[in-house]
Amino acid sequence: MTVIAAPGRQYRPDYAIPPGETVRSTLDALGMTQADLSRRTGLSTKHINRIIQGVAPISPDTALALERVLGVPARFWNALEANYQARQIRLREREVSPDDAEWLRRLPVKELAQRGLIEQTDDLAERRDQVLSFFGVASRPSWDAVWLAPEASYRRSPAFEADPYVTASWLRVGELAAVTVEVNAFDRIRFGRALQGIRSIMIQPPEQFEPEMRRLCAESGVVLVITHEIKRSRANGATRWLSPTKALIQLSLRYRWEDVFWFSFFHEAGHVLLHGKRETFIDDGDRTGSEEEEADEFAASLLIPQQFETELLRIRTLAEAQLFARRLGIPPGVVVGRLQREKVLGYNVGNGLRRRFTLVPANHS
């Protein structure tokens, strides 16, 4: 009879075999006793017995002695001992503490598994290990130190505080998508020019403007990542620096309206150009604080320069909105969205001019 693991499940024994068992079987094969091994290695019989019983480890010196006496390479014994110790640690960690279980409950584990970011498993210990690997941390306390520490830049955002576990997961998705993207060193002047280039292609279909957006950003030292939102996450976008020369703009598909998408992008770009590299800015649409207001003003004036605002606010019909957009070289949906926010138009007026995007997100999204 052959015993096999069930499909899709990896067999993990709940025990560890000490290297001493291999020492014992090797002695038997050679017809040697523990006393013989003691005399030949210079180790006490008691110590030899402790190794065989799995009580004492095989040190590098002992491994070399075993190589000379038993003819089995020291690297074999060292590897056997290292694997045994690692297995012992894993067996001890099979116990999931109540704090770890509560931590997992708060995280969007099911959604991460559905996206293929972690493996689906009903085993709580395996689930914890999957999540720790996803976040790139060794333990739940390490996760707390990275994401929940009072000094963490994320903590300054109301969007993060609303549900830090979900928002941290969304931010991590962006980090993973960005880590393999190669960009030039950040160049402020070049990025400013890139934004003007991106503004000029806003009227194109998403499948045309999105690759060009990524290229222009990358050439300026900025990674652009578009990821689906995670349920209960309030983030439209986020900005942070992965290194002193590499910035990350992460956008969600929380809202598909084109005016929201473009305003969010240029808002995050404003943070890159105007604000510090140590901060993480998370935009949930409910913007408060001077830096958020500055980023708002930056985005608004880039989309519709201030010298056109008086003319903008005199618009009363959709035909006028379309004509105005054509003159500025921007999509009419952006103008309609701005007029709705300014309460010149009702939120139910002109939505037919506002495109709704379905963008193909980046990897790990």
N, C-alpha and C positions, 0 to 999 in steps of 0.2 A: 504494500500500500504506500502511495506517495502522498505526503502532506504538503499542500500548497496554501499560500495566503489567498484570501478572497480577493477578487479583482478590485483594484482601486484602493486597497488597504495594504499598508506596509507592515510586515511582521516585526514587532518590537518585543523581544523577551523581557520579562520583568525580573531578570537576574543578571549578574555579571560573573563570568568565570575568571578567577584569579590566575595570574601567570604561573603561580606555583603548581597548578595542575599540569601544565606543560612540562615543568621541571620534573615532576613526579613521573610522567609517562616517558620522558626521555631517559631518566635513570633506569626505569624498568626495561626499556628497549636495549640499553647498554649493559644491563646486568649489574648495575652499581647500586650501592646503598647510600643512605643519607650520610652515614659515617665516612664512607669512601669519598663522597663529595666534600665533606668537611675537611678531611685531611688534604685533599688535592687543591682546595681553594684557600685554605687558611681561615675559613669562616667557622664559627662554632657550630656544633651540631644543633644547638638550640635555635640559632639564627636560621640555619637551613630549614629547620622544621617550621619556623614561623613564616618563612617565605612560601613553603609548600602549602601551609594552611591558609595563606592569603592574609596573614596578619601583618607581616613586614613586606615593604616594597622591594623591588629589584632596583637597586641604585645603579648609576652608570658604571661605578667600579665593579659592582657585583656582576653586571652584564658582561664586562670584559673578562672577568674571571671565568664565568660560565662558558664564554666563547673558547677560551684556552683549554678548558677541561672537557667540555661536552662536544666541541666542534660545531656549535651553532652560533652564527654571527652575533656580535653584541647588539648590532642594530635591530635584530629580530627581538631580542629580549627588551630593549628599550622601547620599541614600538608596542610590544605586547603590554608592557607596564603602563605606557601612556594611554593606550586604548582602554585598559581596565580602569584607570583612574577617571578618565572621561566618562566611561559608562557608569561608574559609581555616582558621579556628580549628576548625570542625567536621571538616574534612578531616584536620587534624593529629590530632584526637582519635579518628579512626577506629582508630588503633592502641591496642589494649588491652594494658596492661602485665601481666606475670605476677602482680603483686600484686593488681591489679584482678580478674583472672580467678579467683584463689584466693578473694578476698572474695566474688565472686558465687557461687562453689561452696558457700560456707558458708551463704549466705542461702537461705531457702525460696522461691526464685524461682518454681518450678513451681506451688506452692500459691497464691502471690500472683496468678499469672496465671489460675489456675483460678477464683479468686474475682472476677476482673475488676478487680483493683486495679492491675495493670500489663498491658500488652499482651503477648500471646504472640509471641515472635520467636526465630528461630534465630541471628540476627545478634548476636554478642557485644557489639559496641559499642552497638547499639540497646538490648540488654538492660541494659547498664550505665546508659545514659541513663534508661531507664524506672525503674530502681531508685533512682537518685539523685533523680529527680523525686518518686517515692513518699515518700522520706524527707525531701524538702525541703532537700537539701544540694547543694553544687556539685561535690563531688569525694569520692573515698574518704578522703583525709586529713581532709576536713571531717566525714565520717561518723564517723571514729575520734575526732575531737575532741569530738563531741556525745555519742557512745554509749560509747566505750571509755576516755575520759580518766579517770585515777585519781580525780579529784575529782568525777566525775559521780555524782549521787545513786543512779543505778541500780546502780552497782558494789557498793553495800553489801548487796545482796540475794543470798543463796546461789542463789535461783532464776534470777537474771540470770546469775550467773557460770557456772551449769551449761551454758548455751548462749546466750551474749549475742546472737548473730546472730538466732536464732529468737525469743528473748524481745523483743529490740528491735523486730522486725517486728510482733509481737503488740501491743506498746505503741503503735506508730505507727498501727496500725489503729484503736485506741481514740482517739488524738488526732484523726485525720481524721474520725471519726464525731462527735466532740465539738465540733469547731471551729465548726460552723454552728448549734449548739444555743444558743438564747438563754435565759439564766437571770437571776434577780435577783442582786443583790450578796449575797455570803454573809452569812448571819445565823445565828450559833451557836444562839441560843435557838429560833429557828424550825426549824432543822434537827433539834434535839432533839425538838421536838413532831412533826415529820414522821416521825421514826423510830417514835414511838408510834403514829402513824396507820398506818404501813406494817405494824407488828406486828399491828394489828387486822384487816388484810385478808389475812393470810397463808393463811387457810383457803380463800380464793376460788380459782377456777381461774386458771391463768397468764394467759389472755387477758383476764381482768378485773383482776387485781392489777398486772400489769406496766405498763400505761399509767398507772395511778394512782401507782405507785412513781415513775415518771419525772416526773410532774407535781409531786408533793410534794417531790421532790429539787430540781427546777428552781426552784420557788418559794423554796427555801432557799439557792440559790446553788451547787447541786451538780449536775453532769451525771452521769447514770447511763447507762452504755453496756454493752450485753451483746453480746459477740462470741464466735464460735466459737473454740475453741483452735486453735493451729497445731501441727502434729505436732512432737514433741520439746520443745514448750513445757511447762513444769511449773506454769504459773501458774493458780491458781484465781481470783485477783483482783489488782487493783493500785489504789493510790491516789496521786494527785499533784495538785499545784496548777498549773493552766494560767495563772493570774494571781493576784494577791493577793486577788481577790474571787470567783474561780471555781475550784471543786474538781472533780476528775474521779474517779469510782469506776467502774472497769472490771471486769466479771465475765466469766469464760469459761464455756463449757458443757463444761468438761473432765469434770465429773461431773454427772450429771443428777438425782441424788438430791436431794429437796427439803431435807433437813436440811443437806446440804453447801452448797447454794445459799444458804439463809437465813443459816447461820453465816458464810459468806464475805462476804455483804453487810454484816451488822452488824459483822463484824470490820473491814472497810474503813471503815465509818462511824465506828468507834472511832478509827481513825487520823485521820480528818478532825477529830474533836472534841478529841482528846487530844494530838496531836503536831504538829510543826512544818510550816511551809508549804514549806520548802526540800527536804524529803526526798521520795523516791519509795519507796513500800512495795509490795513484790511478794510475794504470798502463794502458796506452793506446797504448803501443808499441813504442811511440816516447819518449824515455827516455833521460832526461837531468838532470844534477846535480850529485854531488858526491855520494849521497845516492843511487840514481838509478843505477849508475855505479857499486857501491859495491854490490847491490843486483843482478845485471846482472852477475858479476863475480862469486858470490856465486853459482848461479843457473848453470852457465856454467861448473864450476869446479866440482860440485856435479854430474852432468849428465855425463860429460866426464872429468875425472881428468886431471890436467895440464900435467902430465908426459906422457899422450897419445896424446897430441895435435900435436906434430911433425908427428907422425904416421898417425893421422887423416888427416892432410893436404896433405899427399902423396897419399891418396886414389884417384883412377881415374875411377873405375868401380863400378857398383852396387853390383857385386859379392863381391868385396873387402869391400864395406860398410856393407854388410850383415855379412861377416865373422868378421869384426871389432866389430860390435854390439853384436854378439854372445859371443865374448871373454869378453866384458865388462858387459854382462848380461842386456842389454837395448834393446828396440825395434829398428829395423833397420830404422824405420821412423824418429826417433830422430836423428840418424846419418845423414840421407839424409837431413833433415831440417837444421841441422847445416852446412853441406857442401853447401847447397844452400845459406845460409846467408853469408858464407865465400867466395861465388862466385867460389867455386871449381866446383860445378855443376850448371847448369842453373835451373831456377825455373820451367821449364817444364820437368825436368829430375828426374826420380825416384819417382814420386808422387804415383805410384802404391804400393810403400812400406810404404807410410805414411797413417796410418789408419785415418779414420774420425769418430769421436765419436758422438754418440747420447746418452748423459747421461740423466738420470732421475733427474731433479732438485729437490731441497729440497722444503718443504712446503713454501707457500707464494711466489713462484717464477714465 
